[in-house]
Amino acid sequence: MSEYYVCTGCALLCDDIEVETENGKMKTVHAACRKGVARMKGCSDPLECTVDGEKADVDSAIAKAAEILGKAENPLIFGHGNSSSEAQKLSIGLAKKIGAYLDDTSSFCQGPIIEAILQEKLKTCTLDDIRHKADVIIFWGADPSNSHPRHLSRYSYFPRGKERQRGWEEDRTAICVDVRKSETAVICGDNRFYQIPMGGDAEFMDALVSALSSKVPKTSFGFDAKRILELANVLKKAKFGVICVGLGLIYSLEDLEPLFRLMDKLNEVSNFNLMPMVGQYNMRGFNQNLYEETGFINRTKFSSEAGEAEHGSEFSVVETLRNKTVDAALILGSDPLSSLPLSVSRYLAEIPMIAIDPCRNLTSSKAKVTIPCAFGGVQSGGTAVRMDGVEVELKKILDTENLTDAEILRKITEAI
Ligand code: SF4
């Protein structure tokens, strides 16, 4: 019987992956998309264990990391989206012990949506609900054809489900709202693609609320009112609708109020859920683990005396680096020097930094201490939380001499 593994290429965490290995290496990966195959095949440029740019053994690197974090008055721990829940919980414990700032990438992407879902302000569902029940799917500022390549084929548009026996075209309507004609928009078709101007999402949502209230919808950018009324008509008839929220929508909204208004109206006239299109495989896990511990999902500062948690935008990775309020950093499975604006991230290279990662990247190239860890979901197991909040067990496939990130964090914590 075949054994199935989980792909950690994105937060869909596809659990139907089959692999063939040879001489301790991944030979072939079946069922995964191109992004998943690249992920499962591991690093092309593995990280080395170093202290001050010189090769070191892992015990010395861990001792140096503990020394840096122990001496720091305001350390920052950032990353987490590519780590198992077990490692994330240890990172939260370490932050509590040393009074650190703690943050992850949700701080500047899906965070507000995840927070609203955890606080039960937005109605949500599982990916399996979408596969079995969804008849109207809106991709809003999202392009899963590229970001989550198996979303449409495995869960949302194409598959047959218990209540959607005929699958796409006959049983499902896919709609795309975006500022550009993405590959997902092409799949939805021209008559189901609503191209809005940059920053026009809030206005388009309010126009849709008007149309759902049988009023004439108006936008300052002159979107064809007839098309908005037609869209409202499709949404009203949905038996099980879902809005898949991508970064394009999140970056366009100043706050979530227009989305709350639209979801309230949709659930007055039909039945709609929201799905956050989370990128990193366990970003939602970090948000949930921190929420359970502190009531906050990110941007948290622990006091060094009592380990009490505070939350605020000033504790975000962006603000702590911009304001130079941190004096050391531990970066876990992330590359902020590549992903944050240089004006903000440059400061990271000026303070003692520790990078724990299976692969070399720009951030690790500037770190004082680098500690290679096992590749999550390939060289180590554990648990992770899918974009819909479902916990998934990861199985180890290949052996490695590297410690897992959880083991490294435990050793650093013990050494401080
Ligand atoms: Fe992996 Fe995501 Fe592709 Fe699924 S869709 S195989 S989880 S990268």
Residues whose N, C-alpha, C, O or C-beta is under 5 A from the ligand:
A	BS01	SF4	C7 G9 C10 L12 L13 C14 A32 C33 K35 G36 H148 P149 R150 H151
